[in-house]
Amino acid sequence: MLQQYKNILAPVDGSKVTDTVLKKAIEVAKRNDTHLDILNVLEVNQFSDTYGGAVSGDVIYKLSEDVQKRLAELKKQAEDAGVKDVSVHVRFGNPKPVIATEFPKDHHNELIMIGSTGLNALERLMVGSVATYVSRNAVCDVLVVKPEPESK
């Protein structure tokens, strides 16, 4: 029997794999005639660590505004491609538990389509891949999307 997903989550982070994740999530959403949630998780403490806690509310607000703008573009892209039901979301916090459990529980997602990595090898070693964490701890099915090979 073919799995029918009614509610898909596509977390995006602006890395190179974002376009591929969105493209594939759009195809699955269209094929299943389903709802698509596009989520960006802003990890505010990454800024306070980097800038010694000197990040003001204004900086966070501006960042959030930029992310909202980008998400609106992604929503339009999904709608233009034929997805009838698309929502965009910004959450603050640690992306790992937000994507793996918190957001899917709140929004009843049945499938998470996540990019394999937005990190380089050293960052993966230091903080671990969000995709790895999500695939091990998610409350629903996870499809890990690989970046498209770069053309030479």
URCORTA-V744732 format. One record per run of one state. SS is the DSSP state (@ for helix, = for strand, . for the rest). FROM is the first residue (numbers start at 0). TO is the last residue. Records with the same first field share a line. If there is no record, write none. Layout:
BEGIN
SS->FROM-TO / FROM-TO
END
This chain:
BEGIN
.->0-5 / 11-16 / 32-33 / 42-42 / 50-55 / 80-83 / 92-93 / 107-109 / 115-119 / 127-128 / 137-139 / 145-151
=->6-10 / 34-41 / 84-91 / 110-114 / 140-144
@->17-31 / 43-49 / 56-79 / 94-106 / 120-126 / 129-136
END
